[in-house]
């Protein structure tokens, strides 16, 4: 199976899959882009000889100068819109530096990054060394991973407790049809239909499978990030759909009954399924999806 393209990689870190990056908030995306840039480029005053008689820095091929606008777009244009990339560029250039030197020029980092990328593309292999900075971070990471995993498993347990009575309420129906929008991120998001429940028995089976798949990966020494990210996406899309469903229910109730009648009418509309509120279900889905994402971010490179 071909390796998914990843974004924002640097020595010791393999980068983010497209699906992971796109789920970040706008501020987080900017932080990722800025962080990536500063792992590859630095102020030329730290690295490049300066000659006043020659009129400035003495650049050589491969050392620079590089511009943040070009490098950010080269790396992130497939996953970030232009305005967002410009926010990152503005933050990078905030101190007035507009020409940058390559950190990897003539150093070990370039070799380490090449080694990491080469082995990352081969199933079943992993790097045998990382940069010293990454080694320090890696030595401190097991407690963070364990804490993130405990929180994730707690959120998955809570979610399962919530959706189990829903499955019993709707009945269990096998899933033999094509993937729906919750499973397949390439399908357009459906418009909420207030005449039906936001989740079907098939959707609930898909959610249960995503929970089980994530738990199995958590038991492995080397979790398959692609499997985990797929499950995270399923829970996230289901949570987002329910949030839109509840928002629409509130809007429609407000239109019909006015400000003071909206609360009760909307609560009746989105509640009373197996004794649960759909808002509660959506919140549990979103919390579980976030906990999975937090766990993935502290996993070590394979």
MODELLER restraints for C-alpha pairs under 7 A, 6 or more apart:
rsr = mdl.restraints
at = mdl.atoms
rsr.add(forms.Gaussian(group=physical.xy_distance, feature=features.Distance(at['CA:3:A'], at['CA:121:A']), mean=5.94, stdev=0.5))
rsr.add(forms.Gaussian(group=physical.xy_distance, feature=features.Distance(at['CA:4:A'], at['CA:17:A']), mean=6.63, stdev=0.5))
rsr.add(forms.Gaussian(group=physical.xy_distance, feature=features.Distance(at['CA:5:A'], at['CA:17:A']), mean=6.31, stdev=0.5))
rsr.add(forms.Gaussian(group=physical.xy_distance, feature=features.Distance(at['CA:6:A'], at['CA:15:A']), mean=5.33, stdev=0.5))
rsr.add(forms.Gaussian(group=physical.xy_distance, feature=features.Distance(at['CA:6:A'], at['CA:16:A']), mean=5.04, stdev=0.5))
rsr.add(forms.Gaussian(group=physical.xy_distance, feature=features.Distance(at['CA:6:A'], at['CA:17:A']), mean=4.55, stdev=0.5))
rsr.add(forms.Gaussian(group=physical.xy_distance, feature=features.Distance(at['CA:6:A'], at['CA:18:A']), mean=6.30, stdev=0.5))
rsr.add(forms.Gaussian(group=physical.xy_distance, feature=features.Distance(at['CA:7:A'], at['CA:15:A']), mean=5.03, stdev=0.5))
rsr.add(forms.Gaussian(group=physical.xy_distance, feature=features.Distance(at['CA:7:A'], at['CA:16:A']), mean=5.13, stdev=0.5))
rsr.add(forms.Gaussian(group=physical.xy_distance, feature=features.Distance(at['CA:7:A'], at['CA:17:A']), mean=6.41, stdev=0.5))
rsr.add(forms.Gaussian(group=physical.xy_distance, feature=features.Distance(at['CA:7:A'], at['CA:18:A']), mean=6.98, stdev=0.5))
rsr.add(forms.Gaussian(group=physical.xy_distance, feature=features.Distance(at['CA:7:A'], at['CA:75:A']), mean=6.67, stdev=0.5))
rsr.add(forms.Gaussian(group=physical.xy_distance, feature=features.Distance(at['CA:7:A'], at['CA:76:A']), mean=6.65, stdev=0.5))
rsr.add(forms.Gaussian(group=physical.xy_distance, feature=features.Distance(at['CA:8:A'], at['CA:15:A']), mean=4.78, stdev=0.5))
rsr.add(forms.Gaussian(group=physical.xy_distance, feature=features.Distance(at['CA:8:A'], at['CA:16:A']), mean=6.38, stdev=0.5))
rsr.add(forms.Gaussian(group=physical.xy_distance, feature=features.Distance(at['CA:8:A'], at['CA:32:A']), mean=6.93, stdev=0.5))
rsr.add(forms.Gaussian(group=physical.xy_distance, feature=features.Distance(at['CA:8:A'], at['CA:33:A']), mean=6.69, stdev=0.5))
rsr.add(forms.Gaussian(group=physical.xy_distance, feature=features.Distance(at['CA:8:A'], at['CA:36:A']), mean=5.36, stdev=0.5))
rsr.add(forms.Gaussian(group=physical.xy_distance, feature=features.Distance(at['CA:9:A'], at['CA:15:A']), mean=3.86, stdev=0.5))
rsr.add(forms.Gaussian(group=physical.xy_distance, feature=features.Distance(at['CA:9:A'], at['CA:36:A']), mean=6.90, stdev=0.5))
rsr.add(forms.Gaussian(group=physical.xy_distance, feature=features.Distance(at['CA:10:A'], at['CA:36:A']), mean=6.79, stdev=0.5))
rsr.add(forms.Gaussian(group=physical.xy_distance, feature=features.Distance(at['CA:10:A'], at['CA:39:A']), mean=6.46, stdev=0.5))
rsr.add(forms.Gaussian(group=physical.xy_distance, feature=features.Distance(at['CA:10:A'], at['CA:113:A']), mean=6.47, stdev=0.5))
rsr.add(forms.Gaussian(group=physical.xy_distance, feature=features.Distance(at['CA:11:A'], at['CA:109:A']), mean=6.35, stdev=0.5))
rsr.add(forms.Gaussian(group=physical.xy_distance, feature=features.Distance(at['CA:11:A'], at['CA:112:A']), mean=6.18, stdev=0.5))
rsr.add(forms.Gaussian(group=physical.xy_distance, feature=features.Distance(at['CA:11:A'], at['CA:113:A']), mean=4.65, stdev=0.5))
rsr.add(forms.Gaussian(group=physical.xy_distance, feature=features.Distance(at['CA:11:A'], at['CA:131:A']), mean=6.42, stdev=0.5))
rsr.add(forms.Gaussian(group=physical.xy_distance, feature=features.Distance(at['CA:12:A'], at['CA:130:A']), mean=5.27, stdev=0.5))
rsr.add(forms.Gaussian(group=physical.xy_distance, feature=features.Distance(at['CA:12:A'], at['CA:131:A']), mean=6.08, stdev=0.5))
rsr.add(forms.Gaussian(group=physical.xy_distance, feature=features.Distance(at['CA:12:A'], at['CA:134:A']), mean=5.51, stdev=0.5))
rsr.add(forms.Gaussian(group=physical.xy_distance, feature=features.Distance(at['CA:13:A'], at['CA:301:A']), mean=6.31, stdev=0.5))
rsr.add(forms.Gaussian(group=physical.xy_distance, feature=features.Distance(at['CA:14:A'], at['CA:301:A']), mean=6.19, stdev=0.5))
rsr.add(forms.Gaussian(group=physical.xy_distance, feature=features.Distance(at['CA:18:A'], at['CA:79:A']), mean=6.39, stdev=0.5))
rsr.add(forms.Gaussian(group=physical.xy_distance, feature=features.Distance(at['CA:20:A'], at['CA:229:A']), mean=6.96, stdev=0.5))
rsr.add(forms.Gaussian(group=physical.xy_distance, feature=features.Distance(at['CA:21:A'], at['CA:29:A']), mean=6.94, stdev=0.5))
rsr.add(forms.Gaussian(group=physical.xy_distance, feature=features.Distance(at['CA:22:A'], at['CA:79:A']), mean=6.59, stdev=0.5))
rsr.add(forms.Gaussian(group=physical.xy_distance, feature=features.Distance(at['CA:30:A'], at['CA:84:A']), mean=6.94, stdev=0.5))
rsr.add(forms.Gaussian(group=physical.xy_distance, feature=features.Distance(at['CA:30:A'], at['CA:87:A']), mean=6.83, stdev=0.5))
rsr.add(forms.Gaussian(group=physical.xy_distance, feature=features.Distance(at['CA:30:A'], at['CA:88:A']), mean=5.14, stdev=0.5))
rsr.add(forms.Gaussian(group=physical.xy_distance, feature=features.Distance(at['CA:33:A'], at['CA:72:A']), mean=6.95, stdev=0.5))
rsr.add(forms.Gaussian(group=physical.xy_distance, feature=features.Distance(at['CA:33:A'], at['CA:88:A']), mean=6.30, stdev=0.5))
rsr.add(forms.Gaussian(group=physical.xy_distance, feature=features.Distance(at['CA:34:A'], at['CA:88:A']), mean=5.79, stdev=0.5))
rsr.add(forms.Gaussian(group=physical.xy_distance, feature=features.Distance(at['CA:34:A'], at['CA:92:A']), mean=6.33, stdev=0.5))
rsr.add(forms.Gaussian(group=physical.xy_distance, feature=features.Distance(at['CA:40:A'], at['CA:102:A']), mean=5.94, stdev=0.5))
rsr.add(forms.Gaussian(group=physical.xy_distance, feature=features.Distance(at['CA:40:A'], at['CA:103:A']), mean=5.26, stdev=0.5))
rsr.add(forms.Gaussian(group=physical.xy_distance, feature=features.Distance(at['CA:40:A'], at['CA:104:A']), mean=6.58, stdev=0.5))
rsr.add(forms.Gaussian(group=physical.xy_distance, feature=features.Distance(at['CA:41:A'], at['CA:100:A']), mean=5.91, stdev=0.5))
rsr.add(forms.Gaussian(group=physical.xy_distance, feature=features.Distance(at['CA:41:A'], at['CA:101:A']), mean=5.38, stdev=0.5))
rsr.add(forms.Gaussian(group=physical.xy_distance, feature=features.Distance(at['CA:41:A'], at['CA:102:A']), mean=4.56, stdev=0.5))
rsr.add(forms.Gaussian(group=physical.xy_distance, feature=features.Distance(at['CA:41:A'], at['CA:103:A']), mean=5.05, stdev=0.5))
rsr.add(forms.Gaussian(group=physical.xy_distance, feature=features.Distance(at['CA:42:A'], at['CA:100:A']), mean=5.61, stdev=0.5))
rsr.add(forms.Gaussian(group=physical.xy_distance, feature=features.Distance(at['CA:42:A'], at['CA:101:A']), mean=5.40, stdev=0.5))
rsr.add(forms.Gaussian(group=physical.xy_distance, feature=features.Distance(at['CA:42:A'], at['CA:102:A']), mean=6.52, stdev=0.5))
rsr.add(forms.Gaussian(group=physical.xy_distance, feature=features.Distance(at['CA:42:A'], at['CA:103:A']), mean=6.20, stdev=0.5))
rsr.add(forms.Gaussian(group=physical.xy_distance, feature=features.Distance(at['CA:43:A'], at['CA:100:A']), mean=5.43, stdev=0.5))
rsr.add(forms.Gaussian(group=physical.xy_distance, feature=features.Distance(at['CA:43:A'], at['CA:101:A']), mean=6.22, stdev=0.5))
rsr.add(forms.Gaussian(group=physical.xy_distance, feature=features.Distance(at['CA:44:A'], at['CA:100:A']), mean=5.58, stdev=0.5))
rsr.add(forms.Gaussian(group=physical.xy_distance, feature=features.Distance(at['CA:44:A'], at['CA:101:A']), mean=4.99, stdev=0.5))
rsr.add(forms.Gaussian(group=physical.xy_distance, feature=features.Distance(at['CA:48:A'], at['CA:57:A']), mean=6.27, stdev=0.5))
rsr.add(forms.Gaussian(group=physical.xy_distance, feature=features.Distance(at['CA:48:A'], at['CA:58:A']), mean=6.57, stdev=0.5))
rsr.add(forms.Gaussian(group=physical.xy_distance, feature=features.Distance(at['CA:48:A'], at['CA:59:A']), mean=6.94, stdev=0.5))
rsr.add(forms.Gaussian(group=physical.xy_distance, feature=features.Distance(at['CA:49:A'], at['CA:57:A']), mean=5.72, stdev=0.5))
rsr.add(forms.Gaussian(group=physical.xy_distance, feature=features.Distance(at['CA:49:A'], at['CA:58:A']), mean=5.59, stdev=0.5))
rsr.add(forms.Gaussian(group=physical.xy_distance, feature=features.Distance(at['CA:50:A'], at['CA:56:A']), mean=5.46, stdev=0.5))
rsr.add(forms.Gaussian(group=physical.xy_distance, feature=features.Distance(at['CA:50:A'], at['CA:57:A']), mean=4.23, stdev=0.5))
rsr.add(forms.Gaussian(group=physical.xy_distance, feature=features.Distance(at['CA:50:A'], at['CA:58:A']), mean=5.90, stdev=0.5))
rsr.add(forms.Gaussian(group=physical.xy_distance, feature=features.Distance(at['CA:51:A'], at['CA:57:A']), mean=6.09, stdev=0.5))
rsr.add(forms.Gaussian(group=physical.xy_distance, feature=features.Distance(at['CA:51:A'], at['CA:58:A']), mean=6.82, stdev=0.5))
rsr.add(forms.Gaussian(group=physical.xy_distance, feature=features.Distance(at['CA:59:A'], at['CA:65:A']), mean=6.76, stdev=0.5))
rsr.add(forms.Gaussian(group=physical.xy_distance, feature=features.Distance(at['CA:62:A'], at['CA:105:A']), mean=6.38, stdev=0.5))
rsr.add(forms.Gaussian(group=physical.xy_distance, feature=features.Distance(at['CA:63:A'], at['CA:101:A']), mean=5.52, stdev=0.5))
rsr.add(forms.Gaussian(group=physical.xy_distance, feature=features.Distance(at['CA:63:A'], at['CA:102:A']), mean=5.22, stdev=0.5))
rsr.add(forms.Gaussian(group=physical.xy_distance, feature=features.Distance(at['CA:63:A'], at['CA:105:A']), mean=5.57, stdev=0.5))
rsr.add(forms.Gaussian(group=physical.xy_distance, feature=features.Distance(at['CA:64:A'], at['CA:100:A']), mean=6.43, stdev=0.5))
rsr.add(forms.Gaussian(group=physical.xy_distance, feature=features.Distance(at['CA:64:A'], at['CA:101:A']), mean=4.93, stdev=0.5))
rsr.add(forms.Gaussian(group=physical.xy_distance, feature=features.Distance(at['CA:64:A'], at['CA:102:A']), mean=6.22, stdev=0.5))
rsr.add(forms.Gaussian(group=physical.xy_distance, feature=features.Distance(at['CA:65:A'], at['CA:99:A']), mean=5.38, stdev=0.5))
rsr.add(forms.Gaussian(group=physical.xy_distance, feature=features.Distance(at['CA:65:A'], at['CA:100:A']), mean=5.31, stdev=0.5))
rsr.add(forms.Gaussian(group=physical.xy_distance, feature=features.Distance(at['CA:65:A'], at['CA:101:A']), mean=5.67, stdev=0.5))
rsr.add(forms.Gaussian(group=physical.xy_distance, feature=features.Distance(at['CA:66:A'], at['CA:99:A']), mean=5.54, stdev=0.5))
rsr.add(forms.Gaussian(group=physical.xy_distance, feature=features.Distance(at['CA:66:A'], at['CA:100:A']), mean=4.91, stdev=0.5))
rsr.add(forms.Gaussian(group=physical.xy_distance, feature=features.Distance(at['CA:66:A'], at['CA:101:A']), mean=6.29, stdev=0.5))
rsr.add(forms.Gaussian(group=physical.xy_distance, feature=features.Distance(at['CA:67:A'], at['CA:98:A']), mean=6.20, stdev=0.5))
rsr.add(forms.Gaussian(group=physical.xy_distance, feature=features.Distance(at['CA:67:A'], at['CA:99:A']), mean=5.38, stdev=0.5))
rsr.add(forms.Gaussian(group=physical.xy_distance, feature=features.Distance(at['CA:67:A'], at['CA:100:A']), mean=6.23, stdev=0.5))
rsr.add(forms.Gaussian(group=physical.xy_distance, feature=features.Distance(at['CA:68:A'], at['CA:89:A']), mean=5.77, stdev=0.5))
rsr.add(forms.Gaussian(group=physical.xy_distance, feature=features.Distance(at['CA:69:A'], at['CA:89:A']), mean=5.79, stdev=0.5))
rsr.add(forms.Gaussian(group=physical.xy_distance, feature=features.Distance(at['CA:72:A'], at['CA:85:A']), mean=6.64, stdev=0.5))
rsr.add(forms.Gaussian(group=physical.xy_distance, feature=features.Distance(at['CA:73:A'], at['CA:85:A']), mean=6.86, stdev=0.5))
rsr.add(forms.Gaussian(group=physical.xy_distance, feature=features.Distance(at['CA:104:A'], at['CA:110:A']), mean=4.98, stdev=0.5))
rsr.add(forms.Gaussian(group=physical.xy_distance, feature=features.Distance(at['CA:109:A'], at['CA:131:A']), mean=6.92, stdev=0.5))
rsr.add(forms.Gaussian(group=physical.xy_distance, feature=features.Distance(at['CA:112:A'], at['CA:130:A']), mean=6.55, stdev=0.5))
rsr.add(forms.Gaussian(group=physical.xy_distance, feature=features.Distance(at['CA:112:A'], at['CA:131:A']), mean=6.90, stdev=0.5))
rsr.add(forms.Gaussian(group=physical.xy_distance, feature=features.Distance(at['CA:115:A'], at['CA:127:A']), mean=6.99, stdev=0.5))
rsr.add(forms.Gaussian(group=physical.xy_distance, feature=features.Distance(at['CA:116:A'], at['CA:127:A']), mean=5.72, stdev=0.5))
rsr.add(forms.Gaussian(group=physical.xy_distance, feature=features.Distance(at['CA:119:A'], at['CA:125:A']), mean=5.88, stdev=0.5))
rsr.add(forms.Gaussian(group=physical.xy_distance, feature=features.Distance(at['CA:119:A'], at['CA:126:A']), mean=5.63, stdev=0.5))
rsr.add(forms.Gaussian(group=physical.xy_distance, feature=features.Distance(at['CA:119:A'], at['CA:127:A']), mean=6.19, stdev=0.5))
rsr.add(forms.Gaussian(group=physical.xy_distance, feature=features.Distance(at['CA:120:A'], at['CA:126:A']), mean=6.39, stdev=0.5))
rsr.add(forms.Gaussian(group=physical.xy_distance, feature=features.Distance(at['CA:126:A'], at['CA:302:A']), mean=5.39, stdev=0.5))
rsr.add(forms.Gaussian(group=physical.xy_distance, feature=features.Distance(at['CA:144:A'], at['CA:298:A']), mean=6.94, stdev=0.5))
rsr.add(forms.Gaussian(group=physical.xy_distance, feature=features.Distance(at['CA:145:A'], at['CA:295:A']), mean=6.50, stdev=0.5))
rsr.add(forms.Gaussian(group=physical.xy_distance, feature=features.Distance(at['CA:145:A'], at['CA:298:A']), mean=5.63, stdev=0.5))
rsr.add(forms.Gaussian(group=physical.xy_distance, feature=features.Distance(at['CA:145:A'], at['CA:299:A']), mean=6.46, stdev=0.5))
rsr.add(forms.Gaussian(group=physical.xy_distance, feature=features.Distance(at['CA:148:A'], at['CA:294:A']), mean=6.52, stdev=0.5))
rsr.add(forms.Gaussian(group=physical.xy_distance, feature=features.Distance(at['CA:148:A'], at['CA:295:A']), mean=5.00, stdev=0.5))
rsr.add(forms.Gaussian(group=physical.xy_distance, feature=features.Distance(at['CA:149:A'], at['CA:295:A']), mean=5.86, stdev=0.5))
rsr.add(forms.Gaussian(group=physical.xy_distance, feature=features.Distance(at['CA:151:A'], at['CA:291:A']), mean=6.59, stdev=0.5))
rsr.add(forms.Gaussian(group=physical.xy_distance, feature=features.Distance(at['CA:152:A'], at['CA:288:A']), mean=6.52, stdev=0.5))
rsr.add(forms.Gaussian(group=physical.xy_distance, feature=features.Distance(at['CA:152:A'], at['CA:291:A']), mean=4.79, stdev=0.5))
rsr.add(forms.Gaussian(group=physical.xy_distance, feature=features.Distance(at['CA:152:A'], at['CA:292:A']), mean=5.70, stdev=0.5))
rsr.add(forms.Gaussian(group=physical.xy_distance, feature=features.Distance(at['CA:155:A'], at['CA:287:A']), mean=6.71, stdev=0.5))
rsr.add(forms.Gaussian(group=physical.xy_distance, feature=features.Distance(at['CA:155:A'], at['CA:288:A']), mean=5.01, stdev=0.5))
rsr.add(forms.Gaussian(group=physical.xy_distance, feature=features.Distance(at['CA:156:A'], at['CA:211:A']), mean=6.45, stdev=0.5))
rsr.add(forms.Gaussian(group=physical.xy_distance, feature=features.Distance(at['CA:156:A'], at['CA:288:A']), mean=5.74, stdev=0.5))
rsr.add(forms.Gaussian(group=physical.xy_distance, feature=features.Distance(at['CA:159:A'], at['CA:284:A']), mean=5.50, stdev=0.5))
rsr.add(forms.Gaussian(group=physical.xy_distance, feature=features.Distance(at['CA:159:A'], at['CA:285:A']), mean=6.47, stdev=0.5))
rsr.add(forms.Gaussian(group=physical.xy_distance, feature=features.Distance(at['CA:162:A'], at['CA:281:A']), mean=6.76, stdev=0.5))
rsr.add(forms.Gaussian(group=physical.xy_distance, feature=features.Distance(at['CA:165:A'], at['CA:274:A']), mean=6.10, stdev=0.5))
rsr.add(forms.Gaussian(group=physical.xy_distance, feature=features.Distance(at['CA:166:A'], at['CA:274:A']), mean=5.91, stdev=0.5))
rsr.add(forms.Gaussian(group=physical.xy_distance, feature=features.Distance(at['CA:167:A'], at['CA:201:A']), mean=6.21, stdev=0.5))
rsr.add(forms.Gaussian(group=physical.xy_distance, feature=features.Distance(at['CA:167:A'], at['CA:204:A']), mean=6.35, stdev=0.5))
rsr.add(forms.Gaussian(group=physical.xy_distance, feature=features.Distance(at['CA:169:A'], at['CA:274:A']), mean=6.13, stdev=0.5))
rsr.add(forms.Gaussian(group=physical.xy_distance, feature=features.Distance(at['CA:170:A'], at['CA:201:A']), mean=5.74, stdev=0.5))
rsr.add(forms.Gaussian(group=physical.xy_distance, feature=features.Distance(at['CA:171:A'], at['CA:201:A']), mean=6.41, stdev=0.5))
rsr.add(forms.Gaussian(group=physical.xy_distance, feature=features.Distance(at['CA:172:A'], at['CA:201:A']), mean=6.00, stdev=0.5))
rsr.add(forms.Gaussian(group=physical.xy_distance, feature=features.Distance(at['CA:173:A'], at['CA:201:A']), mean=6.03, stdev=0.5))
rsr.add(forms.Gaussian(group=physical.xy_distance, feature=features.Distance(at['CA:173:A'], at['CA:202:A']), mean=6.12, stdev=0.5))
rsr.add(forms.Gaussian(group=physical.xy_distance, feature=features.Distance(at['CA:174:A'], at['CA:202:A']), mean=6.73, stdev=0.5))
rsr.add(forms.Gaussian(group=physical.xy_distance, feature=features.Distance(at['CA:175:A'], at['CA:202:A']), mean=5.85, stdev=0.5))
rsr.add(forms.Gaussian(group=physical.xy_distance, feature=features.Distance(at['CA:181:A'], at['CA:187:A']), mean=5.33, stdev=0.5))
rsr.add(forms.Gaussian(group=physical.xy_distance, feature=features.Distance(at['CA:181:A'], at['CA:188:A']), mean=6.70, stdev=0.5))
rsr.add(forms.Gaussian(group=physical.xy_distance, feature=features.Distance(at['CA:181:A'], at['CA:189:A']), mean=6.20, stdev=0.5))
rsr.add(forms.Gaussian(group=physical.xy_distance, feature=features.Distance(at['CA:182:A'], at['CA:234:A']), mean=5.38, stdev=0.5))
rsr.add(forms.Gaussian(group=physical.xy_distance, feature=features.Distance(at['CA:182:A'], at['CA:237:A']), mean=5.62, stdev=0.5))
rsr.add(forms.Gaussian(group=physical.xy_distance, feature=features.Distance(at['CA:182:A'], at['CA:238:A']), mean=5.83, stdev=0.5))
rsr.add(forms.Gaussian(group=physical.xy_distance, feature=features.Distance(at['CA:183:A'], at['CA:234:A']), mean=5.50, stdev=0.5))
rsr.add(forms.Gaussian(group=physical.xy_distance, feature=features.Distance(at['CA:192:A'], at['CA:244:A']), mean=6.85, stdev=0.5))
rsr.add(forms.Gaussian(group=physical.xy_distance, feature=features.Distance(at['CA:192:A'], at['CA:245:A']), mean=5.15, stdev=0.5))
rsr.add(forms.Gaussian(group=physical.xy_distance, feature=features.Distance(at['CA:194:A'], at['CA:249:A']), mean=6.90, stdev=0.5))
rsr.add(forms.Gaussian(group=physical.xy_distance, feature=features.Distance(at['CA:198:A'], at['CA:242:A']), mean=6.15, stdev=0.5))
rsr.add(forms.Gaussian(group=physical.xy_distance, feature=features.Distance(at['CA:198:A'], at['CA:245:A']), mean=6.79, stdev=0.5))
rsr.add(forms.Gaussian(group=physical.xy_distance, feature=features.Distance(at['CA:207:A'], at['CA:234:A']), mean=6.96, stdev=0.5))
rsr.add(forms.Gaussian(group=physical.xy_distance, feature=features.Distance(at['CA:207:A'], at['CA:235:A']), mean=6.54, stdev=0.5))
rsr.add(forms.Gaussian(group=physical.xy_distance, feature=features.Distance(at['CA:210:A'], at['CA:231:A']), mean=4.67, stdev=0.5))
rsr.add(forms.Gaussian(group=physical.xy_distance, feature=features.Distance(at['CA:214:A'], at['CA:228:A']), mean=5.62, stdev=0.5))
rsr.add(forms.Gaussian(group=physical.xy_distance, feature=features.Distance(at['CA:214:A'], at['CA:231:A']), mean=6.60, stdev=0.5))
rsr.add(forms.Gaussian(group=physical.xy_distance, feature=features.Distance(at['CA:217:A'], at['CA:223:A']), mean=4.89, stdev=0.5))
rsr.add(forms.Gaussian(group=physical.xy_distance, feature=features.Distance(at['CA:217:A'], at['CA:224:A']), mean=6.58, stdev=0.5))
rsr.add(forms.Gaussian(group=physical.xy_distance, feature=features.Distance(at['CA:222:A'], at['CA:302:A']), mean=6.82, stdev=0.5))
rsr.add(forms.Gaussian(group=physical.xy_distance, feature=features.Distance(at['CA:232:A'], at['CA:289:A']), mean=5.12, stdev=0.5))
rsr.add(forms.Gaussian(group=physical.xy_distance, feature=features.Distance(at['CA:232:A'], at['CA:292:A']), mean=6.17, stdev=0.5))
rsr.add(forms.Gaussian(group=physical.xy_distance, feature=features.Distance(at['CA:232:A'], at['CA:293:A']), mean=6.95, stdev=0.5))
rsr.add(forms.Gaussian(group=physical.xy_distance, feature=features.Distance(at['CA:235:A'], at['CA:285:A']), mean=5.59, stdev=0.5))
rsr.add(forms.Gaussian(group=physical.xy_distance, feature=features.Distance(at['CA:235:A'], at['CA:286:A']), mean=6.87, stdev=0.5))
rsr.add(forms.Gaussian(group=physical.xy_distance, feature=features.Distance(at['CA:235:A'], at['CA:289:A']), mean=5.55, stdev=0.5))
rsr.add(forms.Gaussian(group=physical.xy_distance, feature=features.Distance(at['CA:236:A'], at['CA:285:A']), mean=6.57, stdev=0.5))
rsr.add(forms.Gaussian(group=physical.xy_distance, feature=features.Distance(at['CA:236:A'], at['CA:286:A']), mean=5.67, stdev=0.5))
rsr.add(forms.Gaussian(group=physical.xy_distance, feature=features.Distance(at['CA:236:A'], at['CA:289:A']), mean=5.31, stdev=0.5))
rsr.add(forms.Gaussian(group=physical.xy_distance, feature=features.Distance(at['CA:239:A'], at['CA:282:A']), mean=4.49, stdev=0.5))
rsr.add(forms.Gaussian(group=physical.xy_distance, feature=features.Distance(at['CA:239:A'], at['CA:283:A']), mean=6.78, stdev=0.5))
rsr.add(forms.Gaussian(group=physical.xy_distance, feature=features.Distance(at['CA:239:A'], at['CA:285:A']), mean=5.02, stdev=0.5))
rsr.add(forms.Gaussian(group=physical.xy_distance, feature=features.Distance(at['CA:239:A'], at['CA:286:A']), mean=5.19, stdev=0.5))
rsr.add(forms.Gaussian(group=physical.xy_distance, feature=features.Distance(at['CA:242:A'], at['CA:278:A']), mean=6.94, stdev=0.5))
rsr.add(forms.Gaussian(group=physical.xy_distance, feature=features.Distance(at['CA:242:A'], at['CA:282:A']), mean=5.39, stdev=0.5))
rsr.add(forms.Gaussian(group=physical.xy_distance, feature=features.Distance(at['CA:243:A'], at['CA:279:A']), mean=6.87, stdev=0.5))
rsr.add(forms.Gaussian(group=physical.xy_distance, feature=features.Distance(at['CA:243:A'], at['CA:282:A']), mean=6.09, stdev=0.5))
rsr.add(forms.Gaussian(group=physical.xy_distance, feature=features.Distance(at['CA:246:A'], at['CA:270:A']), mean=6.51, stdev=0.5))
rsr.add(forms.Gaussian(group=physical.xy_distance, feature=features.Distance(at['CA:246:A'], at['CA:279:A']), mean=6.60, stdev=0.5))
rsr.add(forms.Gaussian(group=physical.xy_distance, feature=features.Distance(at['CA:249:A'], at['CA:266:A']), mean=5.82, stdev=0.5))
rsr.add(forms.Gaussian(group=physical.xy_distance, feature=features.Distance(at['CA:249:A'], at['CA:269:A']), mean=6.94, stdev=0.5))
rsr.add(forms.Gaussian(group=physical.xy_distance, feature=features.Distance(at['CA:250:A'], at['CA:262:A']), mean=6.60, stdev=0.5))
rsr.add(forms.Gaussian(group=physical.xy_distance, feature=features.Distance(at['CA:250:A'], at['CA:266:A']), mean=5.20, stdev=0.5))
rsr.add(forms.Gaussian(group=physical.xy_distance, feature=features.Distance(at['CA:253:A'], at['CA:262:A']), mean=5.11, stdev=0.5))
rsr.add(forms.Gaussian(group=physical.xy_distance, feature=features.Distance(at['CA:253:A'], at['CA:265:A']), mean=6.10, stdev=0.5))
rsr.add(forms.Gaussian(group=physical.xy_distance, feature=features.Distance(at['CA:253:A'], at['CA:266:A']), mean=5.81, stdev=0.5))
rsr.add(forms.Gaussian(group=physical.xy_distance, feature=features.Distance(at['CA:254:A'], at['CA:262:A']), mean=4.66, stdev=0.5))
rsr.add(forms.Gaussian(group=physical.xy_distance, feature=features.Distance(at['CA:270:A'], at['CA:277:A']), mean=6.19, stdev=0.5))
rsr.add(forms.Gaussian(group=physical.xy_distance, feature=features.Distance(at['CA:270:A'], at['CA:278:A']), mean=5.52, stdev=0.5))
rsr.add(forms.Gaussian(group=physical.xy_distance, feature=features.Distance(at['CA:271:A'], at['CA:277:A']), mean=4.17, stdev=0.5))
rsr.add(forms.Gaussian(group=physical.xy_distance, feature=features.Distance(at['CA:271:A'], at['CA:278:A']), mean=5.80, stdev=0.5))
